[in-house]
Structure formats: C-alpha cells, structure tokens
C-alpha cells in the first residue's frame, strides 16, 4: 500500500509549448502521486486546458518531458498513447460529447473503442447503466446530448470519463458556465468519484469554492452527500497549483495559498468565514 | 518577407501528412463499415437528384448549341457524337465533381469543424479512436466509391437529355442519335472518364476533412473552413482536370 501511495502518476518535467509565437506553457514542472488531488487555478487563457491536453498526449510539448504512470509519453506514436489513455479519464470543458450519438452510445464509446480495456461486449450495457446511475442520469439512455441541459451534459461527460474505471481523472473547468447549484452537483460527483473509486484527481478551475470543496469535503455513502472531512482532511492530500500566463506561479497547500499576499493569487482565494 | 509563404506551405505540408496517413490507413483495421455506408448514403444518394438534374440540362444545352454550330456544315446528324464525347470526357466528371464538392466538401468541413471546436475530436482521441480512421477514412472511401457512379449516371442522363433535344427539336431518329453516340466513344474515353472522378473524389474528401480538422476559432472558424473547403476543392478539381486531360490528349 505504501509503495502504491508514492507512485508517480503524472509528471511534467520542464514542459514548454507554444502556438506560433504565443506561449501556452512555459517551463512547467510538477509531479502528482497516486491518490493525490490536485487543483489547478488560473484565469482564462492561462494554460489550464493546454496543460490537461498535454497530459493526455493530445498536444505535443515543444520542450521537456511528460510522464504518465511512470512512462514517458512525449515521443510516443498515437497508437501507443491509446493504451496509456485507456487508463485515464477526462472531462472536457463543454463535456465533449458526440452529438451524433445517444447518451448510451456516448458513455459506451470508450468501452467499445479501447481494445486495451478488454471489455466483453455483453458487459458494455451493464457498465454504461452503472456509470449513468453514478451520475443519476440512468433515465437518459436513449436521449441525444442536444436534448440535455448544460449541467446534465457535464454529468454524462463525467460518466463517460469514469466508465472505464481509470486511475487518473482529469477535469477541465467542470463548473464553467454553470449556476451555483448545478456547479455544486458536479463538484459533489467529482468528490464522490474520488472517494468511492479512490482515483487520483486533477481538476482545472477558476472557482476557488471548487478547490475548497475537493480539499475539505468527503463523500458519505450513507447519506449520499458531502460532509466536512474534519480530522480526515490530511488524508485527502490536496495540492494547489496556480497558473499565470502559462507559468506555474504557486504550488503548495491550501493554507499556504491562503497565506500568500501575492495580488494575483489572492484574486482566487476567498477566505472562508 | 518570406513569412507570407510560411502559412500556406505549412498548410500544404499538413495536408500531405493527412493524405499520407489516410491512404496508409485505408487497408488497416479497424474499418468502421457502418460509417462508410452511412457516408455513401449521404454523399451518393444525397447528391443523386442534383447530379441528375445538372447532367440532364447540360446534355440538353449541349445538343442545342452543337446542333446550331453543326448546321453550318450540314452535319446536324453528328450531334450525338459531340454531346457524348464532351459529356463523357469532360463535362460529366467535372460538373459532377463540382456539384459534389459544393454539397459535400462543405458538409464534411462543417461537420468536422464543429466537432473540432466543441472538443469532440479531442474526446475521440482521448477515448481511443484515431479521427483519421473514424472520420477521414470513411469519407474518403465513400466518396471514391460513389463519385464514379454518380458520374456514370450524369453522363447517361446528359446523353439522354441531348437525345430529347435531337428527337423533338432536331428531328433526328433515335437510331441515328444513339448509333452516333455509341460509335463515337472509345475505351480510352470511358476509362479516363472514370479515372477522373476517382481522382476528384480523393480531392473533395481530403480537402473537406483537412479544412474541417484544422478549424480554429469557434463558430466563425467553422464558416471559414467550410468556404475554404469548397473553394479549394473546386479549384483543385479544375487544375487536376487540366493535367489529366493533358495526359489524355498525349496518349
């Protein structure tokens, strides 16, 4: 158990990436261990999405290396990346659902299209239903993404991300553009996924509450709700990271972030009453 | 100064990469047969009415114009020959390709472009599918399969349109017209007439996919990609047609 806890799940080593003349990531280095929760704060255009896509190997860095589950992915061909991606889940900013497919087919897509998962075809249906039950949308199987609200699409996106039971899940601004109540539902699902399945979680967001919830709340299966972690707080092992103009300007704990006097950092921090 | 050339050359390079990867993948698994048939339906059956109409009216117009010119030499009886040769060698393949380019290069570019800007292409890659296999290959295979067939239909309907003019307006007998058509066509005409749409199909499908997949900048970008795909594929169809005709006449 101890060994697994210390295993590196995602490591960026001096990664730089630019689009033409515009830098998107500048000398980004960090390491995530198994079981860790990491929150990435940053304003729009600070490089959050690029960071997540680089971690998935969707974007290739100009310099530096990315390691996923201890394996360097920087120079890997697409075919080999598929095998690694099958162990990662991702929720894209707008959900990224295929609008030509039903909800059922969307959620079943990774199971049917990732040969590395070895999912028997007769189990697909059951696993899709289970994943949709997890996000409490089991009644939408036959619907199309365009028939669902923004929050529901995001929940389907979560179901699709976790249906393969990945060890690492990446969330790209899961609450962007949602009302506070729906945003809370989404965050509660992310906490639930983390605590029930014990997944390593990387979440990019611009809302401080989202990070606060992930760092201080735990899922209580008994009441199907979130509760303050209290003394268990240390067990969650949350790290915060702040991106400013493609650079990491802060990395540390919530207490360190709240103690900072830097004007950019304090824009994200809402101290709790 | 050379910076002006940078982006078009980069685009050509990216296009060649995409074309290379697609053609390499044509015989590789997985094949996504459902997607191929779906695209054949959209591109083939979907384009049938407009291709038939275009073919019919160009054939009819050709017959009228040719008969007027031939009258000066007292050779109205040769109308069938001129209509058939013009249609099978040039107008059939080019007009069909232009119509399909307008209809499907735009359709492909806007569909793939919308998928690109809503991160569906990224999601596809993240979930273990190669977009080239899943999206580009079916469109290429389907277009290559249906465009020669559409051209055959356009050729035939066009010659039939010419016949109606010949029969009703020029008072030629059916035997006169059809014999004339049949004897004027050679194997080389027919094989070039079918090689052309095959080449045009590759252009239409790959250009549509290329502009779709390289869309940036939201919904406005989708509109731009669609326009560029139609313009580029039509221009390329005409240029490639010129060179293929050049090869034909030197044979």
Boltz contact constraints between the chains, C-beta under 6 A:
constraints:
  - contact:
      token1: [A, 56]
      token2: [B, 126]
      max_distance: 6.0
  - contact:
      token1: [A, 58]
      token2: [B, 122]
      max_distance: 6.0
  - contact:
      token1: [A, 58]
      token2: [B, 125]
      max_distance: 6.0
  - contact:
      token1: [A, 82]
      token2: [B, 128]
      max_distance: 6.0
  - contact:
      token1: [A, 85]
      token2: [B, 126]
      max_distance: 6.0
  - contact:
      token1: [A, 86]
      token2: [B, 128]
      max_distance: 6.0
  - contact:
      token1: [A, 90]
      token2: [B, 126]
      max_distance: 6.0
  - contact:
      token1: [A, 92]
      token2: [B, 119]
      max_distance: 6.0
  - contact:
      token1: [A, 92]
      token2: [B, 123]
      max_distance: 6.0
  - contact:
      token1: [A, 94]
      token2: [B, 118]
      max_distance: 6.0
  - contact:
      token1: [A, 96]
      token2: [B, 119]
      max_distance: 6.0
  - contact:
      token1: [A, 96]
      token2: [B, 120]
      max_distance: 6.0
  - contact:
      token1: [A, 96]
      token2: [B, 123]
      max_distance: 6.0
  - contact:
      token1: [A, 98]
      token2: [B, 120]
      max_distance: 6.0
  - contact:
      token1: [A, 109]
      token2: [B, 127]
      max_distance: 6.0
  - contact:
      token1: [A, 110]
      token2: [B, 127]
      max_distance: 6.0
  - contact:
      token1: [A, 113]
      token2: [B, 128]
      max_distance: 6.0
  - contact:
      token1: [A, 113]
      token2: [B, 129]
      max_distance: 6.0
  - contact:
      token1: [A, 114]
      token2: [B, 128]
      max_distance: 6.0
